[in-house]
Each structure stands twice: as structure tokens, then as C-alpha cells.
Amino acid sequence: MRKNKLYAIGLGLVLGLASPCIPSFAETEAQLPELEAPSETEASAETQAPSETEAPSESELPAETEAPPATDAQKESETLSAPQTEGPGQGMSETEGGTISHTGEVPKDYSQIGPGMEMPSGGSSSQSSIQEFTSMTVENPVVQVAEKYSYEQMEADIQDLQKRYGTAHMQVTVIGTSADGRKIYDILVGNPNAGKHILIQGAIHAREYANPLLMMKQIEDILAFYDTGSYHGRAISDLLNQVAIHFVPMANPDGVALSQFGLDALHSQQLKQTVQTAYTSDLAAGRTTQEFSRYLERWKSNARGVDLNHNFDALWTNTSSNWMLPSFSGYKGLTPVSEPESQALVNLMNSNYPWAAVLNYHSMGKVIYWDIEGNKEKEKSQQLAQLMSAATGGYQMLYSGGGGGFKDWVQLKENPVPSITVETGKMDCPMPVSEFESIWVENRTGWAVTAEFVLSY
């Protein structure tokens, strides 16, 4: 009993001495600073990339808010992490075929950053930041939509893409020279030593010059989102480490120039005379009733009057065209592969690259040609066509007759390669620029569909 009393007295002394040092729960709660809830105008909501086809209105853009004073460390961090906003199209607010640029500050948590654009402080291109590239847009893109996307603009854009995004993932080679002296470019994107290579070519028909624009924008998509984008959950960097893509955006540069800008676009007087003679013979044969200027706008051939997509050694003697004079369309040439432009494509395909597929862009009709008589890659060509039909929203699959086409030759040659031709757009060529938005939405993923396909076999 006495011992218990002593313990109680001792415990009381200890508590009495310690009590001034231990604030009560009520005192602790009173000392905490009161947190003020942010008002609606001060709240900084996370913003997402604008949709591919709709430019944000002013009311939809995040309002500028007043931030509390920053510490020196915060100021230094913000200076290092501020995204770059300079580049072609700066200050523009418009929808251009699914690539949207808008004025205003880019949110600091903006993760859609590729080579040539500054990474926010603390950010990285780790797997956690990767998202589907189709949900992303290129800010201030190099490649701008134009009514007449010209050879000269393409050349300038190739150089500017290299300046902005570097050359680590983009190699440019000249694979030939046109009849009128223009360079034919092969733009390789991805790992040159990849086990599989794809060729994508366009504008083999002159008046179909919406397709070089499509392909150049595809190239910028890849470069901008190389380290931050994915397709069907696979990082673009991983996809293009295994598959290299060759883009030949303008296989017929002379014809494009002629269709866009008329006879004076040609340098050679001899070629100008060839074109004028073609018009005279086409008029006499009733193959055209158009005025000369409109006749040139509808031009499909190269500057020598040869329809390049009838000039390849694939059922060439049986080709449906029996017109045997230079023309705006349909003349297959005196012999297969007689033209420098078709020779450039044949030489590229005959190089030592491990070709796995060829995608050809033409216009118009929203259809996909995938077969030809004697097709040695029938099954794989059909599979690729089915995948592309789904990706484009239902382009119709058709058999291609005739012969002499580049696709046909690729499928029939000694070492055949799966190949399809995608006909973009639904209006007569040359198509108005208003048609490009739907072309972009439907065909933006064409390169990725093809790359994913070749990894499946």
C-alpha cells in the first residue's frame, strides 16, 4: 500500500513538471495556419491537348491567373522548364488538318514534347509519360497546310525539320533526279539498321499533291513524339527501333510543279515543247476539251508526258492504256522503267534494305487497291489492306486491274513485297485544301498501321 502511494506521488511530480512542455490538442490545432480554399478563377485545372479536328475557342483556353510570389529556387526552375514556343506558325490560331496551333501559354505540365522542344524541369520521356500519339498535337508545326504544297516548300520543310528535331532519327538521301532536274528525296525515319523497312511514296501522279503534305505531316508527327508517343500501347521509339520507314513524299516533282504553277514551272525549253505538243495531240484526239491552263492543272504524268504509274515492268504490255503519245495521262512510255523518276523508285527497292511492305498514296476515291493478277504477296497484301481499311474508317478494298503500276511491280517482282495503294480524299484532283482535314484524320496513322503490321510476321 505504501509502495503504491510512492509510485503515485512520483508519477504526479513527473506529469506536473512536463505539462508546460506538452501543448494540448486544442492548442496545437489553434497554432496550425488556416488553409484558404482557392477560388474558381485561381484554380489551375489540368488542360488536355485540343482535339485533332477542333480548334479551342478563347473561352475554352485556361485563363491567366495570378500566382503567389515565387522563391528564387522556383524562379530558376521555371526559367529552365519554360517550353519553347518559337517556330513556324507562332501566334496562329487555326485548325490545319488535325494539327492545331493556338496562342497563349503552354501549360507547364504539357507532356507532348518531342526532340527539338524543351522538356519541363523534372520531366522525362519515361514510360509513365508516354501516351497515344493520336491524342497529341504538334505545337507550332514546321509543316503547314497549304492550298498548293510545292516542291520548294517541301525542300524547305525537310531542312527545317532537321534543324528543329535533329538528325538522330531522320536521314535524308537523294535517290534520283527528275527529267527537269529536281531532286527526288528519300527521308528515312527510325533505326537504319532495323530488321524491317517500309517504303511510303506519294505524288507519282502530279495532280495528287495533297499526299506529299500528308506524308510530310506524318514525318513531323513521328519526330515530335518519338520519345513521348505510342501506338496501341507500344512506344514509337520502340516501334521504330525495329522498323525503319522510308518516305518518298514527291516521286514526280516536275509533274507537281506543272500542275500547280503551269508551263513556266519547267526549266527545260524542250520539256515545255513536249507538254505543248501533248496538248495539241490530246485536243485532236478528243482526249481533252479543256483550256490549256486547266489541262495543265489536271496533269498526271511527268514532264516528258509519261504516266509514271503505267511505266513499271508489271504486265506492262497488257496495261489498259493504249495511247502511244506523250499526254497529261495514260501514256506508259516506249519501254518499261524508261523514266528517271520510275528508275529512282526501282533502284531504291532493289537496294539491300530488308523491305517488308510498301504503302502508296494516291487520290481520290477513299478506296484501297491491294491485288493484281499473279500477285505473289496476295495474303499479306490483303491483310494490310484490311487493317488500313479499318484505320481509315472504312475505305473500300478493290482489286486493281491493268498493270504497269508501282504497286503491281512490287507484288510481282523476283523478291516480292506486300503492297497496297490508298486513294485519299473524295473530290477530283487537284483537291481543294478544305479536303485535307478529313484526309489527315483518316490517314494520320497510316505509317503506324503498316509498321505494326510488318512486326506481326
C-alpha positions as CSV (number, residue, x, y, z in Angstrom):
1,M,0.0,0.0,0.0
2,R,2.7,2.4,0.9
3,K,4.7,1.4,-2.1
4,N,1.7,2.3,-4.4
5,K,1.4,5.7,-2.8
6,L,5.0,6.4,-3.5
7,Y,4.5,5.5,-7.2
8,A,1.5,7.7,-7.5
9,I,3.3,10.7,-5.9
10,G,6.3,10.1,-8.3
11,L,4.1,10.0,-11.3
12,G,2.3,13.2,-10.3
13,L,5.6,15.0,-10.0
14,V,6.7,13.9,-13.5
15,L,3.5,15.0,-15.1
16,G,3.5,18.2,-13.3
17,L,7.0,19.1,-14.5
18,A,6.3,18.0,-18.1
19,S,2.9,19.7,-18.6
20,P,4.2,23.2,-19.6
21,C,6.2,21.5,-22.4
22,I,3.2,19.5,-23.9
23,P,0.6,21.7,-25.5
24,S,-2.9,20.3,-25.5
25,F,-4.5,19.1,-28.8
26,A,-6.7,22.2,-28.8
27,E,-3.6,24.4,-28.6
28,T,-1.9,22.5,-31.4
29,E,-4.9,22.9,-33.6
30,A,-5.1,26.6,-32.9
31,Q,-1.5,27.1,-33.9
32,L,-1.9,25.5,-37.4
33,P,-2.2,28.1,-40.2
34,E,-5.7,28.1,-41.7
35,L,-5.6,26.9,-45.4
36,E,-7.7,29.1,-47.7
37,A,-9.5,27.3,-50.5
38,P,-8.7,28.6,-54.0
39,S,-11.4,30.5,-55.8
40,E,-12.7,29.3,-59.2
41,T,-10.6,31.8,-61.0
42,E,-7.4,30.9,-59.1
43,A,-7.8,27.1,-59.5
44,S,-5.3,25.8,-62.1
45,A,-7.1,22.9,-63.8
46,E,-5.0,20.5,-65.8
47,T,-5.5,21.1,-69.5
48,Q,-5.5,18.5,-72.3
49,A,-4.4,18.7,-75.8
50,P,-7.1,20.1,-78.1
51,S,-8.8,17.6,-80.3
52,E,-7.4,16.8,-83.7
53,T,-10.2,18.4,-85.7
54,E,-11.4,21.3,-83.5
55,A,-9.5,24.4,-82.5
56,P,-10.2,25.6,-79.0
57,S,-12.2,28.7,-78.5
58,E,-11.0,31.6,-76.4
59,S,-13.4,30.6,-73.6
60,E,-12.0,27.1,-73.6
61,L,-8.4,28.2,-73.1
62,P,-7.2,28.3,-69.5
63,A,-7.5,31.8,-68.0
64,E,-4.3,33.6,-66.9
65,T,-4.2,33.6,-63.1
66,E,-2.1,35.5,-60.6
67,A,0.3,33.2,-58.9
68,P,1.8,33.8,-55.4
69,P,5.3,35.3,-55.3
70,A,7.9,32.7,-56.3
71,T,11.0,31.9,-54.4
72,D,14.4,32.2,-56.0
73,A,14.6,28.5,-56.5
74,Q,11.2,28.4,-58.1
75,K,12.1,31.2,-60.4
76,E,15.2,29.3,-61.6
77,S,13.2,26.1,-62.1
78,E,10.5,27.9,-64.1
79,T,13.2,29.6,-66.3
80,L,14.7,26.2,-67.1
81,S,11.4,24.5,-67.7
82,A,9.6,27.1,-69.8
83,P,8.5,25.4,-73.0
84,Q,9.7,26.8,-76.3
85,T,7.0,28.5,-78.3
86,E,9.0,29.7,-81.3
87,G,8.6,28.1,-84.6
88,P,6.7,28.3,-87.9
89,G,3.1,29.3,-87.3
90,Q,3.7,31.0,-84.0
91,G,0.8,33.1,-82.8
92,M,-1.6,31.4,-85.2
93,S,-4.9,30.0,-84.0
94,E,-6.3,27.6,-86.6
95,T,-7.1,24.0,-87.3
96,E,-4.8,22.6,-90.1
97,G,-5.7,19.1,-90.9
98,G,-5.7,18.0,-87.3
99,T,-2.6,19.9,-86.3
100,I,-3.7,22.7,-84.0
101,S,-1.6,25.7,-83.0
102,H,-3.1,28.3,-80.7
103,T,-1.9,31.4,-79.0
104,G,-1.4,31.6,-75.3
105,E,1.0,29.9,-72.8
106,V,1.5,26.2,-73.0
107,P,0.7,24.6,-69.6
108,K,3.7,23.8,-67.5
109,D,2.6,20.1,-67.2
110,Y,2.3,19.8,-71.0
111,S,3.8,16.4,-71.8
112,Q,3.6,16.4,-75.6
113,I,7.2,17.2,-76.2
114,G,9.5,15.7,-78.8
115,P,13.0,16.3,-80.0
116,G,13.7,19.9,-80.5
117,M,11.3,21.1,-77.9
118,E,12.3,21.8,-74.3
119,M,11.4,19.2,-71.6
120,P,9.9,20.8,-68.4
121,S,12.1,20.7,-65.3
122,G,11.9,17.3,-63.7
123,G,10.2,15.7,-66.7
124,S,11.4,12.8,-68.7
125,S,10.4,10.7,-71.6
126,S,9.9,7.7,-69.3
127,Q,7.2,5.1,-70.0
128,S,4.9,6.8,-67.5
129,S,4.7,10.0,-69.7
130,I,4.1,8.1,-72.9
131,Q,0.6,8.4,-74.5
132,E,-1.1,7.6,-77.7
133,F,0.3,10.0,-80.3
134,T,-3.1,10.4,-82.0
135,S,-4.3,12.2,-78.8
136,M,-1.4,14.7,-79.2
137,T,-0.8,17.7,-81.4
138,V,2.3,19.4,-82.7
139,E,2.7,22.9,-81.3
140,N,3.8,25.4,-84.0
141,P,4.4,22.8,-86.6
142,V,7.1,23.1,-89.3
143,V,4.8,21.6,-91.9
144,Q,1.9,23.9,-92.6
145,V,-1.2,23.1,-94.6
146,A,-1.2,24.9,-98.0
147,E,-3.5,25.0,-101.0
148,K,-0.6,24.1,-103.2
149,Y,2.1,22.3,-101.2
150,S,5.0,22.8,-103.6
151,Y,8.3,21.1,-104.2
152,E,10.2,24.2,-102.9
153,Q,8.1,24.2,-99.7
154,M,8.8,20.5,-99.2
155,E,12.6,21.1,-99.6
156,A,12.5,24.0,-97.1
157,D,10.4,21.9,-94.6
158,I,12.9,19.0,-94.9
159,Q,15.7,21.3,-93.8
160,D,13.6,22.9,-91.1
161,L,12.6,19.5,-89.7
162,Q,16.3,18.6,-89.4
163,K,17.0,21.9,-87.7
164,R,14.2,21.6,-85.2
165,Y,14.2,17.9,-84.4
166,G,17.8,17.0,-85.2
167,T,19.1,14.2,-87.4
168,A,19.3,11.3,-84.9
169,H,16.0,9.8,-86.1
170,M,15.9,11.4,-89.6
171,Q,18.2,10.7,-92.6
172,V,17.7,12.4,-95.9
173,T,19.0,10.9,-99.2
174,V,18.6,11.9,-102.8
175,I,17.7,8.8,-104.8
176,G,17.4,10.3,-108.2
177,T,16.8,13.4,-110.3
178,S,13.7,14.2,-112.3
179,A,13.7,14.9,-116.1
180,D,13.7,18.7,-115.3
181,G,16.4,18.5,-112.7
182,R,14.6,18.3,-109.4
183,K,15.9,16.0,-106.6
184,I,13.8,13.0,-105.5
185,Y,14.2,12.6,-101.8
186,D,14.1,9.5,-99.6
187,I,13.5,10.5,-95.9
188,L,14.4,7.6,-93.6
189,V,12.8,7.8,-90.1
190,G,13.8,5.4,-87.4
191,N,16.6,2.9,-87.0
192,P,18.5,2.5,-90.3
193,N,19.7,-0.9,-89.0
194,A,16.2,-2.1,-88.2
195,G,15.4,-5.7,-89.3
196,K,12.4,-4.5,-91.4
197,H,12.0,-1.5,-93.7
198,I,8.9,0.1,-95.1
199,L,8.6,2.4,-98.2
200,I,5.8,5.0,-98.3
201,Q,5.6,7.0,-101.6
202,G,3.2,9.6,-103.0
203,A,2.6,12.1,-105.8
204,I,3.7,9.7,-108.5
205,H,0.7,11.3,-110.2
206,A,1.3,15.1,-110.4
207,R,-2.2,16.5,-109.6
208,E,-2.4,14.4,-106.4
209,Y,-0.3,16.8,-104.4
210,A,-2.3,16.6,-101.2
211,N,-0.4,13.4,-100.4
212,P,3.1,14.9,-100.1
213,L,1.6,17.2,-97.5
214,L,0.0,14.3,-95.7
215,M,3.4,12.4,-95.7
216,M,5.4,15.4,-94.5
217,K,3.0,15.9,-91.6
218,Q,3.3,12.2,-90.8
219,I,7.1,12.6,-90.6
220,E,6.7,15.6,-88.2
221,D,4.3,13.6,-86.1
222,I,6.9,10.9,-85.7
223,L,9.8,13.2,-84.9
224,A,7.8,15.4,-82.5
225,F,6.5,12.4,-80.5
226,Y,9.4,10.0,-81.0
227,D,10.1,9.8,-77.2
228,T,6.8,10.6,-75.8
229,G,4.2,9.0,-78.1
230,S,2.9,5.5,-78.5
231,Y,0.7,3.5,-80.9
232,H,-1.6,0.8,-79.4
233,G,0.4,1.0,-76.2
234,R,3.8,0.5,-77.9
235,A,6.2,3.4,-77.7
236,I,7.0,5.0,-81.0
237,S,10.7,4.8,-80.1
238,D,10.4,1.0,-79.7
239,L,8.3,0.6,-82.8
240,L,10.9,2.5,-84.9
241,N,13.8,0.8,-83.4
242,Q,12.5,-2.4,-85.1
243,V,11.1,-0.9,-88.2
244,A,12.6,1.9,-90.4
245,I,10.3,3.9,-92.6
246,H,11.4,5.5,-95.9
247,F,9.2,8.4,-97.1
248,V,9.4,9.5,-100.7
249,P,6.9,12.3,-100.5
250,M,7.1,13.6,-104.1
251,A,8.0,10.9,-106.6
252,N,7.1,13.1,-109.6
253,P,8.2,16.7,-108.6
254,D,8.2,18.1,-112.2
255,G,4.6,17.0,-112.7
256,V,3.6,18.5,-109.4
257,A,5.2,21.8,-110.3
258,L,3.5,21.8,-113.8
259,S,0.1,21.1,-112.2
260,Q,0.5,23.7,-109.6
261,F,2.1,26.6,-111.5
262,G,1.8,25.9,-115.2
263,L,4.3,25.7,-118.1
264,D,6.7,28.3,-116.7
265,A,7.4,26.0,-113.7
266,L,9.5,23.9,-116.1
267,H,13.1,24.9,-116.7
268,S,13.8,23.0,-119.9
269,Q,12.6,24.5,-123.2
270,Q,12.5,21.1,-124.7
271,L,10.2,19.8,-122.0
272,K,7.9,22.8,-122.4
273,Q,7.6,22.0,-126.1
274,T,6.8,18.3,-125.2
275,V,4.0,19.5,-123.0
276,Q,2.6,21.8,-125.6
277,T,2.7,19.1,-128.3
278,A,0.9,16.7,-125.9
279,Y,-1.9,19.3,-125.5
280,T,-2.2,19.6,-129.3
281,S,-2.4,15.8,-129.8
282,D,-4.8,15.3,-126.9
283,L,-7.1,18.0,-128.3
284,A,-7.0,16.5,-131.8
285,A,-7.8,13.0,-130.4
286,G,-10.6,14.3,-128.2
287,R,-8.8,13.3,-125.0
288,T,-9.4,16.7,-123.6
289,T,-11.6,19.7,-124.4
290,Q,-10.1,21.9,-121.6
291,E,-8.3,25.2,-122.0
292,F,-4.5,24.9,-121.8
293,S,-4.3,26.2,-118.2
294,R,-7.0,23.8,-117.0
295,Y,-5.4,20.9,-119.0
296,L,-2.1,21.5,-117.1
297,E,-3.9,21.6,-113.7
298,R,-5.2,18.1,-114.5
299,W,-1.8,16.8,-115.4
300,K,-0.8,13.4,-114.0
301,S,2.3,12.5,-116.0
302,N,5.9,13.5,-115.6
303,A,7.4,16.4,-117.6
304,R,8.0,14.1,-120.5
305,G,4.3,13.2,-120.8
306,V,4.7,9.7,-119.4
307,D,2.2,8.4,-116.8
308,L,4.7,7.0,-114.3
309,N,2.2,4.6,-112.7
310,H,2.0,2.8,-116.1
311,N,5.7,2.8,-116.6
312,F,6.8,-0.2,-114.4
313,D,7.6,-3.7,-115.6
314,A,4.5,-5.3,-114.3
315,L,2.1,-6.6,-117.0
316,W,3.4,-3.6,-118.9
317,T,2.5,-5.0,-122.4
318,N,-1.1,-5.7,-121.1
319,T,-1.7,-2.3,-119.5
320,S,-5.1,-0.9,-120.2
321,S,-3.7,2.2,-121.7
322,N,-3.2,2.0,-125.5
323,W,-2.4,5.7,-126.1
324,M,1.1,5.9,-127.5
325,L,2.0,9.6,-127.4
326,P,3.1,11.9,-124.6
327,S,0.0,13.1,-122.7
328,F,-1.3,14.5,-119.5
329,S,-2.4,11.0,-118.5
330,G,-2.3,7.3,-119.6
331,Y,0.9,7.2,-121.8
332,K,3.0,4.3,-120.5
333,G,6.2,5.2,-122.3
334,L,8.2,3.5,-125.0
335,T,9.7,0.9,-122.7
336,P,9.2,-0.1,-119.0
337,V,11.0,2.0,-116.5
338,S,12.0,4.5,-119.2
339,E,11.7,7.5,-116.9
340,P,14.2,8.8,-114.3
341,E,11.5,9.0,-111.7
342,S,10.4,5.4,-112.0
343,Q,14.1,4.3,-112.2
344,A,14.7,6.1,-108.8
345,L,12.0,4.0,-107.2
346,V,13.1,0.8,-108.7
347,N,16.7,1.4,-107.7
348,L,15.6,2.1,-104.1
349,M,13.6,-1.1,-104.0
350,N,16.5,-3.1,-105.5
351,S,18.8,-1.8,-102.8
352,N,19.9,-4.0,-99.9
353,Y,17.2,-2.8,-97.4
354,P,15.1,-5.6,-95.9
355,W,11.8,-4.5,-97.3
356,A,8.7,-5.7,-95.5
357,A,5.9,-3.5,-97.0
358,V,5.1,-0.7,-99.4
359,L,2.4,1.9,-98.9
360,N,1.4,4.0,-102.0
361,Y,-0.6,7.2,-101.6
362,H,-2.8,8.3,-104.5
363,S,-6.0,10.3,-104.8
364,M,-9.1,10.1,-105.0
365,G,-12.0,7.8,-104.1
366,K,-11.4,6.6,-100.5
367,V,-10.5,3.1,-101.7
368,I,-7.7,0.7,-101.2
369,Y,-6.2,-1.3,-104.1
370,W,-4.4,-4.4,-102.9
371,D,-4.3,-7.1,-105.6
372,I,-3.2,-7.7,-109.1
373,E,-3.1,-10.7,-111.5
374,G,-0.3,-13.1,-110.3
375,N,0.2,-11.3,-107.0
376,K,3.0,-13.1,-105.2
377,E,2.1,-11.4,-101.8
378,K,-1.6,-11.8,-102.0
379,E,-2.3,-12.9,-98.4
380,K,-0.2,-10.3,-96.7
381,S,-1.3,-7.5,-99.1
382,Q,-4.9,-8.3,-98.2
383,Q,-4.2,-8.4,-94.5
384,L,-2.6,-5.0,-94.7
385,A,-5.5,-3.6,-96.7
386,Q,-7.9,-4.9,-94.1
387,L,-6.0,-3.2,-91.3
388,M,-5.8,0.1,-93.3
389,S,-9.5,0.0,-94.2
390,A,-10.3,-0.2,-90.5
391,A,-7.9,2.6,-89.6
392,T,-9.2,4.9,-92.3
393,G,-12.8,4.5,-91.2
394,G,-13.9,2.1,-93.9
395,Y,-12.1,2.8,-97.2
396,Q,-13.4,0.2,-99.6
397,M,-11.0,-2.6,-100.7
398,L,-10.8,-3.1,-104.5
399,Y,-8.9,-5.3,-107.0
400,S,-6.6,-3.4,-109.3
401,G,-6.6,-4.3,-113.0
402,G,-4.5,-3.0,-115.8
403,G,-0.8,-3.2,-114.8
404,G,2.3,-1.1,-115.1
405,G,1.8,0.4,-111.6
406,F,4.5,0.6,-108.9
407,K,2.4,-1.4,-106.5
408,D,1.9,-4.1,-109.2
409,W,5.6,-4.3,-109.8
410,V,6.4,-4.6,-106.1
411,Q,4.0,-7.5,-105.8
412,L,5.2,-9.3,-109.0
413,K,9.0,-8.8,-108.9
414,E,11.5,-11.5,-108.1
415,N,11.6,-10.6,-104.4
416,P,8.0,-9.5,-103.9
417,V,6.9,-7.3,-101.1
418,P,3.3,-6.8,-99.7
419,S,1.9,-3.6,-101.0
420,I,-1.3,-1.6,-101.1
421,T,-2.4,1.7,-102.7
422,V,-4.5,4.0,-100.6
423,E,-6.6,6.6,-102.5
424,T,-7.2,9.5,-100.3
425,G,-10.0,12.1,-100.5
426,K,-13.3,12.1,-102.3
427,M,-13.0,15.1,-104.6
428,D,-11.5,15.5,-108.1
429,C,-7.8,16.3,-108.2
430,P,-6.3,18.7,-107.6
431,M,-8.4,18.7,-104.5
432,P,-9.2,22.0,-102.6
433,V,-7.4,22.5,-99.3
434,S,-10.7,22.1,-97.5
435,E,-10.5,18.3,-98.2
436,F,-7.2,17.9,-96.3
437,E,-8.7,17.9,-92.8
438,S,-10.6,14.7,-93.4
439,I,-7.6,13.2,-95.3
440,W,-5.4,13.8,-92.2
441,V,-7.9,12.4,-89.7
442,E,-8.4,9.3,-91.8
443,N,-4.8,8.7,-92.7
444,R,-2.7,10.1,-89.9
445,T,-1.8,6.6,-88.6
446,G,-1.0,5.0,-92.0
447,W,2.7,4.7,-91.2
448,A,2.0,3.2,-87.8
449,V,-0.6,0.7,-89.1
450,T,2.0,-0.5,-91.6
451,A,4.8,-0.7,-89.1
452,E,2.8,-2.6,-86.6
453,F,1.7,-5.0,-89.4
454,V,5.2,-5.9,-90.5
455,L,6.1,-6.8,-86.9
456,S,3.3,-9.4,-86.9
457,Y,5.1,-11.7,-89.3
